[in-house]
Amino acid sequence: MGAPIGNIVKEPRRRDAQATRAAILASAKAQFALAGYEGAFLKEIAADAGVDAALINRYFGGKQGLFEAVLQEAIRSERLFSGDRRRFGRDVAKVFAARAGAASEEGLRGFQLILRAAMSPATAPMLNEAVHAKFIGPIRDWLGGDHAEMRARLISSIFIGLLVEAAVRGAPLSERERGPFVERLGAMLQALVDG
């Protein structure tokens, strides 16, 4: 039981490291996406997350460690491998044909974060490392076979181009465009999967 304050018994605040870490990461992702690495400040990230700035150092070791953790969270490839490998190309092509913009505010933040990171000399090496660890490496391992690294890089490049194209397009493809888009993109991706 907590210490009494007047006639009211105040319970001590429960600590939840996982929730605190998640709040810091969400705040940092938003700040880094908006202001870039150089323009984001730990004080503002901490205030937005509702924590003391010292916790950022405790959990992440500072701004660079926090940025690297945000990149690791933002770049994901796990869902790519959940479907039928023989339909990979066609399934991905259908998703991108229907895609409009960044699909969600969270998706837009991730997209902005990655674009800003790619353009900054301070963060481009961190982005490169995260892309290899979280995207190209897992795809390479899933692909296997001859030239898996090169095929993974090509798939990664295609994905980046498709994300940019969908963000610029801002609307799903028309019915007339959708069939040829799915057919051609699907065949190209599937050829890379099949090796």
C-alpha positions in Angstrom: 0.0 0.0 0.0 1.2 3.5 -0.8 2.1 6.3 1.6 -0.9 8.3 2.9 -1.2 11.9 1.7 -3.6 13.6 4.1 -6.6 11.3 4.2 -5.9 9.9 0.7 -3.7 6.9 0.2 -1.7 7.4 -3.0 -0.5 4.2 -4.8 3.0 4.3 -6.1 3.2 4.6 -9.9 3.8 1.2 -11.4 6.8 1.0 -13.6 6.4 -0.7 -16.9 9.7 -0.7 -18.8 8.2 -2.2 -21.9 5.5 0.5 -22.1 8.0 3.2 -21.4 10.3 2.0 -24.1 7.4 1.8 -26.6 6.3 5.3 -25.7 9.9 6.6 -26.3 10.2 4.8 -29.6 6.8 6.1 -30.8 7.7 9.7 -29.9 11.2 9.4 -31.4 9.8 8.0 -34.7 7.4 10.9 -35.0 10.1 13.5 -34.1 12.8 12.0 -36.4 10.3 11.7 -39.3 9.3 15.3 -38.9 12.6 17.0 -38.1 15.3 14.5 -39.1 18.1 13.2 -36.9 19.8 16.6 -36.6 16.6 18.5 -35.9 15.1 16.2 -33.3 15.9 16.8 -29.6 15.9 14.3 -26.8 14.1 16.7 -24.4 11.2 17.0 -26.9 11.1 13.3 -27.5 11.1 12.6 -23.8 8.4 15.2 -23.1 6.2 13.8 -25.9 6.6 10.3 -24.4 5.8 11.6 -20.9 9.2 10.5 -19.4 12.4 12.1 -18.2 15.1 12.6 -20.8 17.5 10.6 -18.6 15.4 7.4 -19.4 16.4 7.7 -23.1 20.1 7.4 -22.1 19.2 4.5 -19.8 17.2 2.6 -22.4 19.1 3.5 -25.5 22.4 5.0 -24.6 21.7 8.3 -26.2 20.4 9.8 -29.4 22.3 7.5 -31.8 21.2 4.4 -30.0 17.6 5.7 -30.0 17.7 6.4 -33.7 19.1 3.0 -34.5 16.4 1.4 -32.4 13.7 3.4 -34.2 15.1 2.2 -37.6 15.1 -1.4 -36.4 11.4 -1.0 -35.4 10.5 0.8 -38.6 12.0 -1.7 -41.1 10.2 -5.0 -41.2 10.1 -7.9 -43.5 8.5 -10.7 -41.5 5.1 -10.4 -43.2 6.7 -11.0 -46.6 7.3 -14.6 -45.8 3.9 -15.5 -44.4 2.2 -16.4 -47.8 2.7 -19.1 -50.4 6.2 -18.7 -51.9 4.9 -19.7 -55.4 2.5 -16.7 -55.3 4.8 -14.2 -53.7 5.2 -12.0 -56.8 1.5 -11.8 -57.6 0.5 -11.2 -54.0 3.0 -8.3 -53.5 1.9 -6.8 -56.9 -1.8 -6.9 -55.8 -0.9 -5.1 -52.6 1.0 -2.3 -54.4 -1.7 -2.0 -57.1 -4.3 -1.2 -54.4 -2.0 0.9 -52.3 -2.6 4.6 -52.1 -0.2 7.0 -50.4 1.6 5.7 -47.4 -1.6 3.7 -46.4 -1.6 5.1 -42.8 -0.2 7.8 -40.7 2.1 5.3 -39.2 3.2 4.2 -42.7 3.7 7.8 -43.7 5.9 8.4 -40.6 8.0 5.3 -41.4 8.4 6.4 -45.0 9.4 10.0 -44.0 11.9 8.6 -41.4 13.6 6.4 -44.0 13.7 9.1 -46.7 15.2 11.6 -44.2 17.7 9.0 -42.9 18.8 8.2 -46.5 19.5 11.9 -47.2 21.6 12.6 -44.1 25.4 11.8 -44.1 25.0 11.2 -40.3 22.2 8.7 -40.6 22.7 7.0 -44.0 25.2 4.5 -42.6 22.8 3.6 -39.8 20.0 3.2 -42.3 22.2 1.0 -44.5 23.0 -1.3 -41.5 19.3 -1.5 -40.5 18.1 -2.3 -44.0 20.7 -5.1 -44.3 19.8 -6.5 -40.9 16.0 -6.2 -41.1 15.2 -6.5 -44.8 17.9 -7.6 -47.2 19.4 -10.2 -44.9 16.1 -11.9 -44.0 15.0 -11.9 -47.7 18.4 -13.3 -48.7 18.0 -16.1 -46.2 14.4 -16.8 -47.3 15.4 -16.9 -51.0 18.4 -19.1 -50.7 20.0 -20.5 -53.8 22.3 -18.9 -56.3 22.9 -15.1 -56.1 20.6 -14.8 -53.1 22.2 -11.5 -51.9 21.9 -9.9 -55.4 18.3 -11.1 -55.7 17.5 -9.7 -52.2 19.0 -6.4 -53.2 16.9 -6.2 -56.3 13.7 -7.0 -54.4 14.6 -4.4 -51.9 15.2 -1.8 -54.6 11.9 -2.6 -56.3 10.1 -2.3 -53.0 11.6 1.1 -52.3 10.6 2.3 -55.8 7.1 1.0 -55.3 6.8 2.8 -52.0 7.8 6.1 -53.6 5.5 5.5 -56.6 2.5 4.7 -54.3 3.2 7.8 -52.1 3.4 10.1 -55.2 0.4 8.4 -56.9 -1.8 8.9 -53.9 -4.6 6.7 -55.2 -5.0 3.0 -56.0 -4.4 2.1 -59.7 -7.5 2.3 -61.9 -9.2 -1.0 -62.9 -7.7 -0.7 -66.4 -4.2 -0.3 -65.1 -4.4 -2.9 -62.4 -4.3 -6.1 -64.4 -1.2 -5.3 -66.5 0.6 -3.9 -63.4 -0.1 -7.0 -61.3 0.9 -9.3 -64.2 4.2 -7.6 -65.1 5.3 -6.7 -61.5 4.3 -10.1 -60.3 6.3 -11.9 -63.0 9.3 -9.8 -62.3 9.3 -10.4 -58.5 8.5 -14.1 -58.9 11.5 -14.5 -61.2 13.7 -13.1 -58.5 12.2 -15.4 -55.9 12.5 -18.5 -58.1 16.1 -17.7 -59.0 
